[in-house]
Amino acid sequence: MRVRVTLACSDCKQRNYNTMKNKKNDPERIEMNKYCKFCHKHTLHKETK
Ligand SMILES: [Zn+2]
């Protein structure tokens, strides 16, 4: 049930994080507020394929 996903900054589109999600808990694409070292601030990171 656990799948690996990549999180990309919604501002600069850099892929900054790899994480695991539980498909049962998160059937949709996940979005997380994380620090982007390219934007030098916290931005919304979204799951990519
Ligand atoms: Zn960014």
mmCIF file of the protein (N, C-alpha, C, O) and its ligand, coordinates in Angstrom:
data_MODEL
# 
_entry.id   MODEL 
# 
loop_
_entity.id 
_entity.type 
_entity.pdbx_number_of_molecules 
1 polymer     1 
2 non-polymer 1 
# 
_entity_poly.entity_id                      1 
_entity_poly.type                           'polypeptide(L)' 
_entity_poly.nstd_linkage                   no 
_entity_poly.nstd_monomer                   no 
_entity_poly.pdbx_seq_one_letter_code       MRVRVTLACSDCKQRNYNTMKNKKNDPERIEMNKYCKFCHKHTLHKETK 
_entity_poly.pdbx_seq_one_letter_code_can   MRVRVTLACSDCKQRNYNTMKNKKNDPERIEMNKYCKFCHKHTLHKETK 
_entity_poly.pdbx_strand_id                 A 
# 
loop_
_entity_poly_seq.entity_id 
_entity_poly_seq.num 
_entity_poly_seq.mon_id 
_entity_poly_seq.hetero 
1 1  MET n 
1 2  ARG n 
1 3  VAL n 
1 4  ARG n 
1 5  VAL n 
1 6  THR n 
1 7  LEU n 
1 8  ALA n 
1 9  CYS n 
1 10 SER n 
1 11 ASP n 
1 12 CYS n 
1 13 LYS n 
1 14 GLN n 
1 15 ARG n 
1 16 ASN n 
1 17 TYR n 
1 18 ASN n 
1 19 THR n 
1 20 MET n 
1 21 LYS n 
1 22 ASN n 
1 23 LYS n 
1 24 LYS n 
1 25 ASN n 
1 26 ASP n 
1 27 PRO n 
1 28 GLU n 
1 29 ARG n 
1 30 ILE n 
1 31 GLU n 
1 32 MET n 
1 33 ASN n 
1 34 LYS n 
1 35 TYR n 
1 36 CYS n 
1 37 LYS n 
1 38 PHE n 
1 39 CYS n 
1 40 HIS n 
1 41 LYS n 
1 42 HIS n 
1 43 THR n 
1 44 LEU n 
1 45 HIS n 
1 46 LYS n 
1 47 GLU n 
1 48 THR n 
1 49 LYS n 
# 
loop_
_struct_asym.id 
_struct_asym.entity_id 
A 1 
B 2 
# 
loop_
_chem_comp.id 
_chem_comp.type 
_chem_comp.mon_nstd_flag 
ALA 'L-peptide linking' y 
ARG 'L-peptide linking' y 
ASN 'L-peptide linking' y 
ASP 'L-peptide linking' y 
CYS 'L-peptide linking' y 
GLN 'L-peptide linking' y 
GLU 'L-peptide linking' y 
HIS 'L-peptide linking' y 
ILE 'L-peptide linking' y 
LEU 'L-peptide linking' y 
LYS 'L-peptide linking' y 
MET 'L-peptide linking' y 
PHE 'L-peptide linking' y 
PRO 'L-peptide linking' y 
SER 'L-peptide linking' y 
THR 'L-peptide linking' y 
TYR 'L-peptide linking' y 
VAL 'L-peptide linking' y 
ZN  non-polymer         . 
# 
_pdbx_entity_nonpoly.entity_id   2 
_pdbx_entity_nonpoly.name        ? 
_pdbx_entity_nonpoly.comp_id     ZN 
# 
_pdbx_nonpoly_scheme.asym_id         B 
_pdbx_nonpoly_scheme.entity_id       2 
_pdbx_nonpoly_scheme.mon_id          ZN 
_pdbx_nonpoly_scheme.ndb_seq_num     1 
_pdbx_nonpoly_scheme.pdb_seq_num     101 
_pdbx_nonpoly_scheme.auth_seq_num    101 
_pdbx_nonpoly_scheme.pdb_mon_id      ZN 
_pdbx_nonpoly_scheme.auth_mon_id     ZN 
_pdbx_nonpoly_scheme.pdb_strand_id   A 
_pdbx_nonpoly_scheme.pdb_ins_code    . 
# 
loop_
_atom_site.group_PDB 
_atom_site.id 
_atom_site.type_symbol 
_atom_site.label_atom_id 
_atom_site.label_alt_id 
_atom_site.label_comp_id 
_atom_site.label_asym_id 
_atom_site.label_entity_id 
_atom_site.label_seq_id 
_atom_site.pdbx_PDB_ins_code 
_atom_site.Cartn_x 
_atom_site.Cartn_y 
_atom_site.Cartn_z 
_atom_site.occupancy 
_atom_site.B_iso_or_equiv 
_atom_site.pdbx_formal_charge 
_atom_site.auth_seq_id 
_atom_site.auth_comp_id 
_atom_site.auth_asym_id 
_atom_site.auth_atom_id 
_atom_site.pdbx_PDB_model_num 
ATOM   1   N  N  . MET A 1 1  ? 0.816  -1.211 0.000   1.00 0.00 ? 1   MET A N  1 
ATOM   2   C  CA . MET A 1 1  ? 0.000  0.000  0.000   1.00 0.00 ? 1   MET A CA 1 
ATOM   3   C  C  . MET A 1 1  ? 0.847  1.257  0.000   1.00 0.00 ? 1   MET A C  1 
ATOM   4   O  O  . MET A 1 1  ? 0.366  2.327  -0.374  1.00 0.00 ? 1   MET A O  1 
ATOM   5   N  N  . ARG A 1 2  ? 2.104  1.145  0.415   1.00 0.00 ? 2   ARG A N  1 
ATOM   6   C  CA . ARG A 1 2  ? 2.942  2.338  0.504   1.00 0.00 ? 2   ARG A CA 1 
ATOM   7   C  C  . ARG A 1 2  ? 3.669  2.542  -0.818  1.00 0.00 ? 2   ARG A C  1 
ATOM   8   O  O  . ARG A 1 2  ? 4.278  1.618  -1.357  1.00 0.00 ? 2   ARG A O  1 
ATOM   9   N  N  . VAL A 1 3  ? 3.594  3.764  -1.330  1.00 0.00 ? 3   VAL A N  1 
ATOM   10  C  CA . VAL A 1 3  ? 4.238  4.067  -2.602  1.00 0.00 ? 3   VAL A CA 1 
ATOM   11  C  C  . VAL A 1 3  ? 5.161  5.259  -2.427  1.00 0.00 ? 3   VAL A C  1 
ATOM   12  O  O  . VAL A 1 3  ? 4.940  6.117  -1.573  1.00 0.00 ? 3   VAL A O  1 
ATOM   13  N  N  . ARG A 1 4  ? 6.197  5.297  -3.252  1.00 0.00 ? 4   ARG A N  1 
ATOM   14  C  CA . ARG A 1 4  ? 7.161  6.402  -3.209  1.00 0.00 ? 4   ARG A CA 1 
ATOM   15  C  C  . ARG A 1 4  ? 6.644  7.523  -4.103  1.00 0.00 ? 4   ARG A C  1 
ATOM   16  O  O  . ARG A 1 4  ? 6.220  7.280  -5.233  1.00 0.00 ? 4   ARG A O  1 
ATOM   17  N  N  . VAL A 1 5  ? 6.681  8.748  -3.594  1.00 0.00 ? 5   VAL A N  1 
ATOM   18  C  CA . VAL A 1 5  ? 6.243  9.873  -4.405  1.00 0.00 ? 5   VAL A CA 1 
ATOM   19  C  C  . VAL A 1 5  ? 7.312  10.962 -4.378  1.00 0.00 ? 5   VAL A C  1 
ATOM   20  O  O  . VAL A 1 5  ? 8.105  11.048 -3.440  1.00 0.00 ? 5   VAL A O  1 
ATOM   21  N  N  . THR A 1 6  ? 7.320  11.784 -5.412  1.00 0.00 ? 6   THR A N  1 
ATOM   22  C  CA . THR A 1 6  ? 8.225  12.923 -5.490  1.00 0.00 ? 6   THR A CA 1 
ATOM   23  C  C  . THR A 1 6  ? 7.414  14.187 -5.273  1.00 0.00 ? 6   THR A C  1 
ATOM   24  O  O  . THR A 1 6  ? 6.329  14.353 -5.830  1.00 0.00 ? 6   THR A O  1 
ATOM   25  N  N  . LEU A 1 7  ? 7.969  15.087 -4.442  1.00 0.00 ? 7   LEU A N  1 
ATOM   26  C  CA . LEU A 1 7  ? 7.295  16.355 -4.190  1.00 0.00 ? 7   LEU A CA 1 
ATOM   27  C  C  . LEU A 1 7  ? 8.044  17.470 -4.916  1.00 0.00 ? 7   LEU A C  1 
ATOM   28  O  O  . LEU A 1 7  ? 9.260  17.608 -4.775  1.00 0.00 ? 7   LEU A O  1 
ATOM   29  N  N  . ALA A 1 8  ? 7.310  18.262 -5.689  1.00 0.00 ? 8   ALA A N  1 
ATOM   30  C  CA . ALA A 1 8  ? 7.909  19.354 -6.442  1.00 0.00 ? 8   ALA A CA 1 
ATOM   31  C  C  . ALA A 1 8  ? 7.348  20.679 -5.947  1.00 0.00 ? 8   ALA A C  1 
ATOM   32  O  O  . ALA A 1 8  ? 6.155  20.802 -5.667  1.00 0.00 ? 8   ALA A O  1 
ATOM   33  N  N  . CYS A 1 9  ? 8.237  21.672 -5.844  1.00 0.00 ? 9   CYS A N  1 
ATOM   34  C  CA . CYS A 1 9  ? 7.832  23.018 -5.457  1.00 0.00 ? 9   CYS A CA 1 
ATOM   35  C  C  . CYS A 1 9  ? 6.846  23.582 -6.479  1.00 0.00 ? 9   CYS A C  1 
ATOM   36  O  O  . CYS A 1 9  ? 7.075  23.496 -7.686  1.00 0.00 ? 9   CYS A O  1 
ATOM   37  N  N  . SER A 1 10 ? 5.763  24.151 -5.992  1.00 0.00 ? 10  SER A N  1 
ATOM   38  C  CA . SER A 1 10 ? 4.763  24.687 -6.919  1.00 0.00 ? 10  SER A CA 1 
ATOM   39  C  C  . SER A 1 10 ? 5.189  26.053 -7.461  1.00 0.00 ? 10  SER A C  1 
ATOM   40  O  O  . SER A 1 10 ? 4.597  26.553 -8.418  1.00 0.00 ? 10  SER A O  1 
ATOM   41  N  N  . ASP A 1 11 ? 6.214  26.657 -6.851  1.00 0.00 ? 11  ASP A N  1 
ATOM   42  C  CA . ASP A 1 11 ? 6.715  27.950 -7.335  1.00 0.00 ? 11  ASP A CA 1 
ATOM   43  C  C  . ASP A 1 11 ? 7.724  27.766 -8.471  1.00 0.00 ? 11  ASP A C  1 
ATOM   44  O  O  . ASP A 1 11 ? 7.541  28.290 -9.570  1.00 0.00 ? 11  ASP A O  1 
ATOM   45  N  N  . CYS A 1 12 ? 8.796  27.008 -8.186  1.00 0.00 ? 12  CYS A N  1 
ATOM   46  C  CA . CYS A 1 12 ? 9.893  26.901 -9.155  1.00 0.00 ? 12  CYS A CA 1 
ATOM   47  C  C  . CYS A 1 12 ? 9.923  25.546 -9.854  1.00 0.00 ? 12  CYS A C  1 
ATOM   48  O  O  . CYS A 1 12 ? 10.740 25.328 -10.749 1.00 0.00 ? 12  CYS A O  1 
ATOM   49  N  N  . LYS A 1 13 ? 9.047  24.646 -9.456  1.00 0.00 ? 13  LYS A N  1 
ATOM   50  C  CA . LYS A 1 13 ? 8.910  23.326 -10.090 1.00 0.00 ? 13  LYS A CA 1 
ATOM   51  C  C  . LYS A 1 13 ? 10.094 22.395 -9.859  1.00 0.00 ? 13  LYS A C  1 
ATOM   52  O  O  . LYS A 1 13 ? 10.194 21.345 -10.494 1.00 0.00 ? 13  LYS A O  1 
ATOM   53  N  N  . GLN A 1 14 ? 10.996 22.780 -8.947  1.00 0.00 ? 14  GLN A N  1 
ATOM   54  C  CA . GLN A 1 14 ? 12.093 21.877 -8.613  1.00 0.00 ? 14  GLN A CA 1 
ATOM   55  C  C  . GLN A 1 14 ? 11.557 20.717 -7.782  1.00 0.00 ? 14  GLN A C  1 
ATOM   56  O  O  . GLN A 1 14 ? 10.665 20.880 -6.950  1.00 0.00 ? 14  GLN A O  1 
ATOM   57  N  N  . ARG A 1 15 ? 12.126 19.549 -8.033  1.00 0.00 ? 15  ARG A N  1 
ATOM   58  C  CA . ARG A 1 15 ? 11.712 18.380 -7.248  1.00 0.00 ? 15  ARG A CA 1 
ATOM   59  C  C  . ARG A 1 15 ? 12.645 18.250 -6.059  1.00 0.00 ? 15  ARG A C  1 
ATOM   60  O  O  . ARG A 1 15 ? 13.799 17.846 -6.200  1.00 0.00 ? 15  ARG A O  1 
ATOM   61  N  N  . ASN A 1 16 ? 12.135 18.595 -4.891  1.00 0.00 ? 16  ASN A N  1 
ATOM   62  C  CA . ASN A 1 16 ? 12.993 18.731 -3.720  1.00 0.00 ? 16  ASN A CA 1 
ATOM   63  C  C  . ASN A 1 16 ? 12.919 17.559 -2.753  1.00 0.00 ? 16  ASN A C  1 
ATOM   64  O  O  . ASN A 1 16 ? 13.858 17.328 -1.991  1.00 0.00 ? 16  ASN A O  1 
ATOM   65  N  N  . TYR A 1 17 ? 11.853 16.838 -2.772  1.00 0.00 ? 17  TYR A N  1 
ATOM   66  C  CA . TYR A 1 17 ? 11.680 15.803 -1.746  1.00 0.00 ? 17  TYR A CA 1 
ATOM   67  C  C  . TYR A 1 17 ? 11.160 14.506 -2.346  1.00 0.00 ? 17  TYR A C  1 
ATOM   68  O  O  . TYR A 1 17 ? 10.344 14.486 -3.268  1.00 0.00 ? 17  TYR A O  1 
ATOM   69  N  N  . ASN A 1 18 ? 11.678 13.426 -1.773  1.00 0.00 ? 18  ASN A N  1 
ATOM   70  C  CA . ASN A 1 18 ? 11.068 12.120 -2.005  1.00 0.00 ? 18  ASN A CA 1 
ATOM   71  C  C  . ASN A 1 18 ? 10.459 11.673 -0.695  1.00 0.00 ? 18  ASN A C  1 
ATOM   72  O  O  . ASN A 1 18 ? 11.058 11.843 0.367   1.00 0.00 ? 18  ASN A O  1 
ATOM   73  N  N  . THR A 1 19 ? 9.288  11.111 -0.767  1.00 0.00 ? 19  THR A N  1 
ATOM   74  C  CA . THR A 1 19 ? 8.655  10.661 0.453   1.00 0.00 ? 19  THR A CA 1 
ATOM   75  C  C  . THR A 1 19 ? 7.800  9.437  0.147   1.00 0.00 ? 19  THR A C  1 
ATOM   76  O  O  . THR A 1 19 ? 7.630  9.043  -1.007  1.00 0.00 ? 19  THR A O  1 
ATOM   77  N  N  . MET A 1 20 ? 7.273  8.857  1.205   1.00 0.00 ? 20  MET A N  1 
ATOM   78  C  CA . MET A 1 20 ? 6.369  7.730  1.052   1.00 0.00 ? 20  MET A CA 1 
ATOM   79  C  C  . MET A 1 20 ? 4.979  8.187  1.423   1.00 0.00 ? 20  MET A C  1 
ATOM   80  O  O  . MET A 1 20 ? 4.804  9.016  2.316   1.00 0.00 ? 20  MET A O  1 
ATOM   81  N  N  . LYS A 1 21 ? 3.997  7.651  0.740   1.00 0.00 ? 21  LYS A N  1 
ATOM   82  C  CA . LYS A 1 21 ? 2.635  7.908  1.177   1.00 0.00 ? 21  LYS A CA 1 
ATOM   83  C  C  . LYS A 1 21 ? 1.886  6.593  1.220   1.00 0.00 ? 21  LYS A C  1 
ATOM   84  O  O  . LYS A 1 21 ? 2.238  5.618  0.556   1.00 0.00 ? 21  LYS A O  1 
ATOM   85  N  N  . ASN A 1 22 ? 0.857  6.606  2.013   1.00 0.00 ? 22  ASN A N  1 
ATOM   86  C  CA . ASN A 1 22 ? -0.015 5.440  2.118   1.00 0.00 ? 22  ASN A CA 1 
ATOM   87  C  C  . ASN A 1 22 ? -1.217 5.660  1.213   1.00 0.00 ? 22  ASN A C  1 
ATOM   88  O  O  . ASN A 1 22 ? -1.993 6.595  1.410   1.00 0.00 ? 22  ASN A O  1 
ATOM   89  N  N  . LYS A 1 23 ? -1.362 4.805  0.239   1.00 0.00 ? 23  LYS A N  1 
ATOM   90  C  CA . LYS A 1 23 ? -2.427 4.994  -0.739  1.00 0.00 ? 23  LYS A CA 1 
ATOM   91  C  C  . LYS A 1 23 ? -3.807 4.960  -0.100  1.00 0.00 ? 23  LYS A C  1 
ATOM   92  O  O  . LYS A 1 23 ? -4.760 5.554  -0.603  1.00 0.00 ? 23  LYS A O  1 
ATOM   93  N  N  . LYS A 1 24 ? -3.887 4.266  0.998   1.00 0.00 ? 24  LYS A N  1 
ATOM   94  C  CA . LYS A 1 24 ? -5.176 4.169  1.688   1.00 0.00 ? 24  LYS A CA 1 
ATOM   95  C  C  . LYS A 1 24 ? -5.529 5.495  2.351   1.00 0.00 ? 24  LYS A C  1 
ATOM   96  O  O  . LYS A 1 24 ? -6.684 5.921  2.348   1.00 0.00 ? 24  LYS A O  1 
ATOM   97  N  N  . ASN A 1 25 ? -4.492 6.149  2.931   1.00 0.00 ? 25  ASN A N  1 
ATOM   98  C  CA . ASN A 1 25 ? -4.729 7.433  3.608   1.00 0.00 ? 25  ASN A CA 1 
ATOM   99  C  C  . ASN A 1 25 ? -4.771 8.583  2.616   1.00 0.00 ? 25  ASN A C  1 
ATOM   100 O  O  . ASN A 1 25 ? -5.498 9.555  2.823   1.00 0.00 ? 25  ASN A O  1 
ATOM   101 N  N  . ASP A 1 26 ? -3.999 8.482  1.540   1.00 0.00 ? 26  ASP A N  1 
ATOM   102 C  CA . ASP A 1 26 ? -3.885 9.576  0.580   1.00 0.00 ? 26  ASP A CA 1 
ATOM   103 C  C  . ASP A 1 26 ? -4.126 9.072  -0.836  1.00 0.00 ? 26  ASP A C  1 
ATOM   104 O  O  . ASP A 1 26 ? -3.174 8.932  -1.604  1.00 0.00 ? 26  ASP A O  1 
ATOM   105 N  N  . PRO A 1 27 ? -5.348 8.803  -1.192  1.00 0.00 ? 27  PRO A N  1 
ATOM   106 C  CA . PRO A 1 27 ? -5.622 8.326  -2.551  1.00 0.00 ? 27  PRO A CA 1 
ATOM   107 C  C  . PRO A 1 27 ? -5.401 9.410  -3.595  1.00 0.00 ? 27  PRO A C  1 
ATOM   108 O  O  . PRO A 1 27 ? -5.112 9.117  -4.755  1.00 0.00 ? 27  PRO A O  1 
ATOM   109 N  N  . GLU A 1 28 ? -5.537 10.668 -3.174  1.00 0.00 ? 28  GLU A N  1 
ATOM   110 C  CA . GLU A 1 28 ? -5.327 11.791 -4.095  1.00 0.00 ? 28  GLU A CA 1 
ATOM   111 C  C  . GLU A 1 28 ? -3.859 12.192 -4.095  1.00 0.00 ? 28  GLU A C  1 
ATOM   112 O  O  . GLU A 1 28 ? -3.068 11.677 -3.305  1.00 0.00 ? 28  GLU A O  1 
ATOM   113 N  N  . ARG A 1 29 ? -3.500 13.111 -4.979  1.00 0.00 ? 29  ARG A N  1 
ATOM   114 C  CA . ARG A 1 29 ? -2.148 13.679 -4.956  1.00 0.00 ? 29  ARG A CA 1 
ATOM   115 C  C  . ARG A 1 29 ? -1.979 14.493 -3.681  1.00 0.00 ? 29  ARG A C  1 
ATOM   116 O  O  . ARG A 1 29 ? -2.852 15.275 -3.305  1.00 0.00 ? 29  ARG A O  1 
ATOM   117 N  N  . ILE A 1 30 ? -0.849 14.295 -3.029  1.00 0.00 ? 30  ILE A N  1 
ATOM   118 C  CA . ILE A 1 30 ? -0.652 14.986 -1.756  1.00 0.00 ? 30  ILE A CA 1 
ATOM   119 C  C  . ILE A 1 30 ? 0.010  16.340 -1.981  1.00 0.00 ? 30  ILE A C  1 
ATOM   120 O  O  . ILE A 1 30 ? 0.727  16.540 -2.962  1.00 0.00 ? 30  ILE A O  1 
ATOM   121 N  N  . GLU A 1 31 ? -0.239 17.265 -1.058  1.00 0.00 ? 31  GLU A N  1 
ATOM   122 C  CA . GLU A 1 31 ? 0.359  18.595 -1.086  1.00 0.00 ? 31  GLU A CA 1 
ATOM   123 C  C  . GLU A 1 31 ? 0.891  18.891 0.313   1.00 0.00 ? 31  GLU A C  1 
ATOM   124 O  O  . GLU A 1 31 ? 0.196  18.682 1.307   1.00 0.00 ? 31  GLU A O  1 
ATOM   125 N  N  . MET A 1 32 ? 2.132  19.382 0.381   1.00 0.00 ? 32  MET A N  1 
ATOM   126 C  CA . MET A 1 32 ? 2.731  19.655 1.683   1.00 0.00 ? 32  MET A CA 1 
ATOM   127 C  C  . MET A 1 32 ? 3.457  20.994 1.641   1.00 0.00 ? 32  MET A C  1 
ATOM   128 O  O  . MET A 1 32 ? 4.057  21.359 0.630   1.00 0.00 ? 32  MET A O  1 
ATOM   129 N  N  . ASN A 1 33 ? 3.392  21.717 2.748   1.00 0.00 ? 33  ASN A N  1 
ATOM   130 C  CA . ASN A 1 33 ? 4.158  22.947 2.875   1.00 0.00 ? 33  ASN A CA 1 
ATOM   131 C  C  . ASN A 1 33 ? 5.556  22.587 3.358   1.00 0.00 ? 33  ASN A C  1 
ATOM   132 O  O  . ASN A 1 33 ? 5.733  22.117 4.481   1.00 0.00 ? 33  ASN A O  1 
ATOM   133 N  N  . LYS A 1 34 ? 6.555  22.815 2.493   1.00 0.00 ? 34  LYS A N  1 
ATOM   134 C  CA . LYS A 1 34 ? 7.927  22.464 2.843   1.00 0.00 ? 34  LYS A CA 1 
ATOM   135 C  C  . LYS A 1 34 ? 8.865  23.574 2.408   1.00 0.00 ? 34  LYS A C  1 
ATOM   136 O  O  . LYS A 1 34 ? 8.533  24.422 1.579   1.00 0.00 ? 34  LYS A O  1 
ATOM   137 N  N  . TYR A 1 35 ? 10.073 23.534 3.013   1.00 0.00 ? 35  TYR A N  1 
ATOM   138 C  CA . TYR A 1 35 ? 11.068 24.549 2.658   1.00 0.00 ? 35  TYR A CA 1 
ATOM   139 C  C  . TYR A 1 35 ? 11.688 24.219 1.307   1.00 0.00 ? 35  TYR A C  1 
ATOM   140 O  O  . TYR A 1 35 ? 12.142 23.098 1.074   1.00 0.00 ? 35  TYR A O  1 
ATOM   141 N  N  . CYS A 1 36 ? 11.699 25.210 0.423   1.00 0.00 ? 36  CYS A N  1 
ATOM   142 C  CA . CYS A 1 36 ? 12.364 25.057 -0.865  1.00 0.00 ? 36  CYS A CA 1 
ATOM   143 C  C  . CYS A 1 36 ? 13.668 25.822 -0.835  1.00 0.00 ? 36  CYS A C  1 
ATOM   144 O  O  . CYS A 1 36 ? 13.668 27.035 -0.622  1.00 0.00 ? 36  CYS A O  1 
ATOM   145 N  N  . LYS A 1 37 ? 14.794 25.128 -1.046  1.00 0.00 ? 37  LYS A N  1 
ATOM   146 C  CA . LYS A 1 37 ? 16.091 25.802 -0.959  1.00 0.00 ? 37  LYS A CA 1 
ATOM   147 C  C  . LYS A 1 37 ? 16.353 26.658 -2.182  1.00 0.00 ? 37  LYS A C  1 
ATOM   148 O  O  . LYS A 1 37 ? 17.263 27.486 -2.174  1.00 0.00 ? 37  LYS A O  1 
ATOM   149 N  N  . PHE A 1 38 ? 15.569 26.470 -3.236  1.00 0.00 ? 38  PHE A N  1 
ATOM   150 C  CA . PHE A 1 38 ? 15.719 27.300 -4.429  1.00 0.00 ? 38  PHE A CA 1 
ATOM   151 C  C  . PHE A 1 38 ? 14.959 28.616 -4.279  1.00 0.00 ? 38  PHE A C  1 
ATOM   152 O  O  . PHE A 1 38 ? 15.412 29.663 -4.742  1.00 0.00 ? 38  PHE A O  1 
ATOM   153 N  N  . CYS A 1 39 ? 13.797 28.550 -3.626  1.00 0.00 ? 39  CYS A N  1 
ATOM   154 C  CA . CYS A 1 39 ? 13.002 29.758 -3.372  1.00 0.00 ? 39  CYS A CA 1 
ATOM   155 C  C  . CYS A 1 39 ? 13.403 30.423 -2.060  1.00 0.00 ? 39  CYS A C  1 
ATOM   156 O  O  . CYS A 1 39 ? 13.035 31.571 -1.812  1.00 0.00 ? 39  CYS A O  1 
ATOM   157 N  N  . HIS A 1 40 ? 14.154 29.714 -1.216  1.00 0.00 ? 40  HIS A N  1 
ATOM   158 C  CA . HIS A 1 40 ? 14.563 30.204 0.105   1.00 0.00 ? 40  HIS A CA 1 
ATOM   159 C  C  . HIS A 1 40 ? 13.363 30.550 0.982   1.00 0.00 ? 40  HIS A C  1 
ATOM   160 O  O  . HIS A 1 40 ? 13.394 31.517 1.743   1.00 0.00 ? 40  HIS A O  1 
ATOM   161 N  N  . LYS A 1 41 ? 12.333 29.768 0.870   1.00 0.00 ? 41  LYS A N  1 
ATOM   162 C  CA . LYS A 1 41 ? 11.153 29.965 1.718   1.00 0.00 ? 41  LYS A CA 1 
ATOM   163 C  C  . LYS A 1 41 ? 10.312 28.700 1.682   1.00 0.00 ? 41  LYS A C  1 
ATOM   164 O  O  . LYS A 1 41 ? 10.567 27.784 0.900   1.00 0.00 ? 41  LYS A O  1 
ATOM   165 N  N  . HIS A 1 42 ? 9.307  28.672 2.542   1.00 0.00 ? 42  HIS A N  1 
ATOM   166 C  CA . HIS A 1 42 ? 8.378  27.558 2.513   1.00 0.00 ? 42  HIS A CA 1 
ATOM   167 C  C  . HIS A 1 42 ? 7.377  27.754 1.380   1.00 0.00 ? 42  HIS A C  1 
ATOM   168 O  O  . HIS A 1 42 ? 6.781  28.821 1.233   1.00 0.00 ? 42  HIS A O  1 
ATOM   169 N  N  . THR A 1 43 ? 7.212  26.731 0.608   1.00 0.00 ? 43  THR A N  1 
ATOM   170 C  CA . THR A 1 43 ? 6.258  26.782 -0.489  1.00 0.00 ? 43  THR A CA 1 
ATOM   171 C  C  . THR A 1 43 ? 5.426  25.500 -0.486  1.00 0.00 ? 43  THR A C  1 
ATOM   172 O  O  . THR A 1 43 ? 5.755  24.529 0.194   1.00 0.00 ? 43  THR A O  1 
ATOM   173 N  N  . LEU A 1 44 ? 4.375  25.520 -1.240  1.00 0.00 ? 44  LEU A N  1 
ATOM   174 C  CA . LEU A 1 44 ? 3.563  24.324 -1.372  1.00 0.00 ? 44  LEU A CA 1 
ATOM   175 C  C  . LEU A 1 44 ? 4.260  23.352 -2.324  1.00 0.00 ? 44  LEU A C  1 
ATOM   176 O  O  . LEU A 1 44 ? 4.613  23.710 -3.447  1.00 0.00 ? 44  LEU A O  1 
ATOM   177 N  N  . HIS A 1 45 ? 4.446  22.144 -1.865  1.00 0.00 ? 45  HIS A N  1 
ATOM   178 C  CA . HIS A 1 45 ? 5.036  21.104 -2.691  1.00 0.00 ? 45  HIS A CA 1 
ATOM   179 C  C  . HIS A 1 45 ? 3.961  20.093 -3.060  1.00 0.00 ? 45  HIS A C  1 
ATOM   180 O  O  . HIS A 1 45 ? 3.185  19.649 -2.213  1.00 0.00 ? 45  HIS A O  1 
ATOM   181 N  N  . LYS A 1 46 ? 3.931  19.748 -4.310  1.00 0.00 ? 46  LYS A N  1 
ATOM   182 C  CA . LYS A 1 46 ? 2.895  18.846 -4.787  1.00 0.00 ? 46  LYS A CA 1 
ATOM   183 C  C  . LYS A 1 46 ? 3.513  17.557 -5.334  1.00 0.00 ? 46  LYS A C  1 
ATOM   184 O  O  . LYS A 1 46 ? 4.631  17.547 -5.847  1.00 0.00 ? 46  LYS A O  1 
ATOM   185 N  N  . GLU A 1 47 ? 2.767  16.505 -5.209  1.00 0.00 ? 47  GLU A N  1 
ATOM   186 C  CA . GLU A 1 47 ? 3.205  15.211 -5.725  1.00 0.00 ? 47  GLU A CA 1 
ATOM   187 C  C  . GLU A 1 47 ? 3.286  15.242 -7.252  1.00 0.00 ? 47  GLU A C  1 
ATOM   188 O  O  . GLU A 1 47 ? 2.411  15.783 -7.927  1.00 0.00 ? 47  GLU A O  1 
ATOM   189 N  N  . THR A 1 48 ? 4.357  14.650 -7.775  1.00 0.00 ? 48  THR A N  1 
ATOM   190 C  CA . THR A 1 48 ? 4.489  14.521 -9.224  1.00 0.00 ? 48  THR A CA 1 
ATOM   191 C  C  . THR A 1 48 ? 4.565  13.055 -9.578  1.00 0.00 ? 48  THR A C  1 
ATOM   192 O  O  . THR A 1 48 ? 4.757  12.205 -8.709  1.00 0.00 ? 48  THR A O  1 
ATOM   193 N  N  . LYS A 1 49 ? 4.415  12.759 -10.858 1.00 0.00 ? 49  LYS A N  1 
ATOM   194 C  CA . LYS A 1 49 ? 4.565  11.378 -11.309 1.00 0.00 ? 49  LYS A CA 1 
ATOM   195 C  C  . LYS A 1 49 ? 6.034  11.043 -11.484 1.00 0.00 ? 49  LYS A C  1 
ATOM   196 O  O  . LYS A 1 49 ? 6.370  9.920  -11.860 1.00 0.00 ? 49  LYS A O  1 
HETATM 197 ZN ZN . ZN  B 2 .  ? 10.857 26.496 -5.108  1.00 0.00 2 101 ZN  A ZN 1 
# 
